[in-house]
Amino acid sequence: MTTIIFALLAVFVVWKLRSILGTRSGTEKPPSNPFLNRAPGPAAARRDDADNKIITLPGAPDLSAAARNAAPSDQAERWKGFAEPGSKAWAGLDAIAAADRSFAIQPFIDGAKAAYEMIVGAFAAGNRQVLENLLAKDVYDSFATAISEREKRGEKVETTFVSIDKAVVDDAELRGGAAQITLRYTSQMITVTRAQDGAVIEGSPDKVIEITDVWTFTRDVNSRDPNWRLSATGAGA
């Protein structure tokens, strides 16, 4: 099944994005990973007990025989609306789908949009547990360092997501056994950084700003681990 866990690149890039990584209250229960699909029924419930991270993702791919044996014409149109025909991204999605028969683009996009908000909030809330579950080790180490430094300064970041307007495929490729998909997000946020005494030192608690980010997700298609991890992130032009 198409499943996704996302991991970020160096925190320096994100920290420089006008402190866009924000929080709600910092006291929320660590959320379940919304990017792991499952089939309903007792077997799925048992997998939940083992993984403790899995919830149903709307739009999960149909892996029935009919779906796997879709007509060539359907296959030729499957990335329409997500990538330009004849583009590198289109060819990359074809290669990824050939290597991973469970891959479906819409559940991937849906999960990526949810992950964007989850990781942004967890970073600013200082929720290391959530970040450790979602980030590659080197990226997690960078985030943990940034959180610790912020805590020493007594600073807090508050971010409210107004909307995630777009999450579109910017690039895709299969490099060896590594599937890589780059998404370009456009979102609307309210973000503010406060000093220890509560004074605003960056951003605004009242102003909505538009943010563009570019994230690359990677998965080893030869591994039994079905999870995607965010391997790079940056600001969009």
C-alpha positions in Angstrom: 0.0 0.0 0.0 1.1 3.5 -0.6 2.5 4.8 2.7 4.5 7.8 3.6 6.6 9.0 6.4 8.3 12.3 5.9 11.7 13.5 6.9 13.2 17.0 6.6 16.6 18.4 5.4 18.8 20.8 7.4 16.9 23.1 9.8 19.0 26.1 8.8 17.0 26.5 5.6 13.6 26.2 7.4 14.7 28.6 10.3 15.6 31.2 7.7 12.1 31.1 6.2 11.0 33.9 8.4 10.3 31.5 11.3 7.5 29.9 9.4 7.7 26.7 11.5 5.2 27.3 14.2 3.1 25.8 16.9 -0.4 25.5 18.3 0.1 25.1 22.0 2.9 22.6 22.4 0.8 20.4 24.6 -1.1 18.4 22.0 -0.9 14.6 22.0 1.7 13.4 19.5 -0.4 12.8 16.3 -0.5 9.5 14.5 1.2 9.3 11.2 -1.5 10.0 8.6 0.4 8.7 5.7 0.3 5.0 6.2 -2.7 3.4 4.5 -4.3 0.2 5.6 -7.1 -2.1 4.5 -10.0 -2.3 6.9 -10.7 -5.3 9.1 -9.1 -7.4 11.9 -5.8 -7.8 10.1 -5.4 -4.0 9.9 -6.3 -3.6 13.6 -3.6 -6.1 14.5 -1.1 -4.1 12.4 -2.2 -1.0 14.3 -1.4 -2.6 17.6 2.1 -3.3 16.3 2.9 -0.1 14.6 0.8 2.4 16.6 1.1 4.9 13.8 -1.5 3.8 11.2 -4.8 5.4 10.3 -6.9 5.1 7.2 -5.9 7.6 4.6 -8.8 8.8 2.3 -8.3 7.9 -1.3 -6.1 4.8 -0.6 -5.2 3.1 -3.9 -7.3 0.2 -5.2 -4.9 -2.7 -5.4 -7.4 -5.1 -6.8 -6.6 -7.1 -9.9 -8.7 -4.8 -12.0 -6.7 -1.8 -10.8 -3.4 -3.5 -11.3 -4.4 -4.5 -14.9 -5.7 -1.1 -15.9 -5.9 -0.6 -19.7 -2.8 1.0 -21.3 -4.9 4.1 -22.2 -5.7 4.6 -18.5 -2.0 4.1 -17.6 -1.1 6.8 -20.1 -3.4 9.3 -18.4 -2.7 8.4 -14.8 -0.5 11.4 -14.0 -2.6 14.0 -15.8 -3.2 17.0 -13.6 -0.1 16.1 -11.5 2.7 16.4 -14.1 3.2 17.6 -17.7 3.1 14.8 -20.3 6.6 14.1 -21.6 8.3 15.8 -18.7 11.0 14.4 -16.5 8.5 14.3 -13.6 6.0 12.2 -15.7 8.7 9.7 -16.7 9.9 9.6 -13.1 6.4 8.8 -11.9 6.1 6.1 -14.5 9.4 4.6 -13.3 8.3 4.7 -9.6 4.9 3.1 -10.4 6.7 0.3 -12.3 9.0 -0.4 -9.4 6.3 -0.1 -6.7 2.9 -1.5 -7.9 1.2 0.0 -4.8 2.1 3.6 -5.6 -0.8 6.0 -6.2 -0.3 9.7 -6.7 -3.4 11.1 -5.0 -2.9 9.4 -1.6 0.7 10.5 -1.8 -0.3 14.1 -2.3 -2.9 13.9 0.4 -0.4 12.5 2.9 2.2 15.0 1.9 -0.2 17.9 2.6 -1.0 16.5 6.0 2.7 15.9 6.8 3.6 19.5 5.9 1.3 20.9 8.7 2.2 18.2 11.2 6.0 18.6 10.9 5.9 22.4 10.9 3.8 22.4 14.1 5.9 19.7 15.8 9.1 21.6 15.2 7.9 24.9 16.7 6.2 23.1 19.5 9.5 21.4 20.3 7.8 18.0 20.0 10.9 15.8 19.6 8.9 12.6 19.8 6.8 13.4 16.8 9.8 14.7 14.8 11.9 11.6 15.6 9.1 9.5 14.1 8.9 11.6 10.9 12.5 12.7 10.2 15.7 11.0 9.1 18.3 10.8 11.8 20.6 13.5 10.6 17.7 15.8 9.9 16.2 15.1 13.3 19.6 15.9 15.0 19.6 19.3 13.3 16.0 20.0 14.4 16.7 18.9 17.9 19.7 21.2 18.1 17.7 24.1 16.8 14.9 23.4 19.3 17.4 23.3 22.2 19.0 26.6 21.2 15.6 28.2 20.9 14.6 26.9 24.3 17.8 28.3 25.9 16.9 31.7 24.5 13.4 31.4 25.9 11.9 32.0 22.5 8.5 30.6 21.2 7.1 30.4 17.8 3.4 30.4 17.1 2.0 29.5 13.7 -1.5 29.1 12.5 -2.2 27.4 9.2 -4.9 29.3 7.2 -4.7 27.0 4.2 -2.5 24.7 2.2 -3.4 25.9 -1.3 -1.3 23.6 -3.4 1.0 20.6 -3.3 2.1 19.9 -6.8 4.7 17.6 -8.3 7.8 19.5 -9.2 10.0 16.5 -10.1 10.2 12.8 -9.8 12.7 10.1 -10.5 13.8 6.6 -9.7 17.5 6.7 -8.8 18.8 3.1 -8.4 16.3 1.7 -5.9 15.4 5.1 -4.5 12.1 6.7 -5.5 12.2 10.5 -5.2 9.3 12.9 -5.5 9.6 16.6 -5.1 6.5 18.6 -4.2 6.0 22.4 -4.3 3.7 23.7 -1.6 1.9 27.0 -1.5 0.4 27.8 1.9 -1.1 30.6 3.9 0.1 31.0 7.5 0.1 33.4 10.4 3.5 33.2 12.2 5.2 35.0 15.0 8.3 34.5 17.1 8.2 35.9 20.7 11.0 36.5 23.1 11.0 35.2 26.7 9.0 38.2 27.9 6.4 37.7 25.1 7.6 40.6 22.9 7.3 40.0 19.2 10.8 39.7 17.7 9.8 38.4 14.2 6.6 38.0 12.2 3.1 39.2 13.2 0.3 37.6 15.1 -2.2 39.2 12.8 -0.7 39.1 9.3 -1.3 36.2 6.9 1.7 35.5 4.7 2.1 33.2 1.7 4.8 30.6 1.9 6.3 28.4 -0.9 8.3 25.4 0.1 9.8 22.6 -1.9 10.1 19.2 -0.3 11.6 16.0 -1.7 10.4 12.6 -0.4 12.4 9.4 -0.8 11.6 5.7 -0.5 13.7 2.6 -1.1 11.5 0.6 -3.3 13.6 -2.5 -2.7 13.0 -2.4 1.0 10.1 -4.1 2.8 9.8 -0.8 4.7 6.9 1.0 2.9 7.6 4.4 4.4 8.6 7.6 2.5 10.9 10.0 4.3 11.4 13.7 3.6 15.0 14.0 2.3 15.2 17.6 1.3 13.4 20.9 1.8 13.9 24.5 0.7 12.1 27.7 -0.1 10.4 28.0 -3.5 11.2 30.8 -5.9 
